Amino acid sequence: MAALIIGIILILFCVFACLPMGLAWGAAVVAFLKGCAPVLAAFIGLVSVFIGIADIKDKREAMAEEEEAKSEEGK
């Protein structure tokens, strides 16, 4: 319950800070988002590559296990 209340308070502060009649941090927030977007995109791309490589390895292992099970079944 406390986490929910704190989350709502932080969201309200964020909205207040970005509004022109509040703290007017809107331009700074947009500049921050523009600056962190390429870094975030590179990080997500790197994680995706690692996940893809792990998926390929898992598929190869599964195929090897299937072939091994078939060869044992034929004996």
C-alpha positions in Angstrom: 0.0 0.0 0.0 2.8 2.4 0.8 4.5 1.7 -2.5 1.3 2.6 -4.3 0.9 5.9 -2.5 4.6 6.8 -3.1 4.2 5.9 -6.7 1.1 8.1 -7.1 2.9 11.0 -5.3 5.9 10.7 -7.6 3.7 10.6 -10.7 1.9 13.7 -9.6 5.2 15.4 -8.9 6.4 14.5 -12.4 3.3 16.0 -13.9 3.6 19.1 -11.8 7.3 19.6 -12.6 6.7 19.3 -16.4 3.7 21.8 -16.5 4.5 25.4 -17.4 2.7 26.7 -14.3 4.6 24.3 -12.1 8.3 24.0 -12.1 8.5 24.3 -15.9 11.0 21.5 -16.3 9.3 20.3 -19.5 12.1 21.4 -21.8 14.8 19.8 -19.6 12.8 16.5 -19.5 12.5 16.5 -23.3 16.2 17.2 -23.7 17.0 14.3 -21.2 14.7 11.9 -23.1 16.3 12.9 -26.4 19.8 12.3 -25.0 19.0 9.0 -23.4 17.1 7.5 -26.3 20.1 6.4 -28.4 21.8 4.9 -25.3 18.6 3.1 -24.3 18.1 1.9 -27.9 21.7 0.5 -27.9 21.2 -1.2 -24.6 18.0 -2.8 -25.7 19.6 -3.9 -29.0 22.5 -5.5 -27.1 20.2 -7.4 -24.8 18.2 -8.5 -27.8 21.3 -9.9 -29.5 22.2 -11.8 -26.3 18.7 -13.2 -26.0 18.8 -14.3 -29.7 22.1 -16.0 -29.3 20.9 -17.9 -26.2 17.7 -18.9 -28.1 19.7 -20.3 -31.0 21.9 -22.3 -28.5 18.8 -23.7 -26.8 17.3 -24.8 -30.1 20.5 -26.5 -31.1 20.6 -28.3 -27.7 17.0 -29.4 -28.0 17.6 -30.7 -31.5 20.6 -32.7 -30.3 18.6 -34.2 -27.4 15.8 -35.2 -29.8 18.3 -36.9 -32.2 19.9 -38.7 -29.2 16.5 -39.8 -28.0 15.6 -41.1 -31.5 18.9 -43.0 -31.8 18.4 -44.6 -28.4 14.9 -45.5 -29.3 16.0 -47.3 -32.4 18.4 -49.6 -30.5 
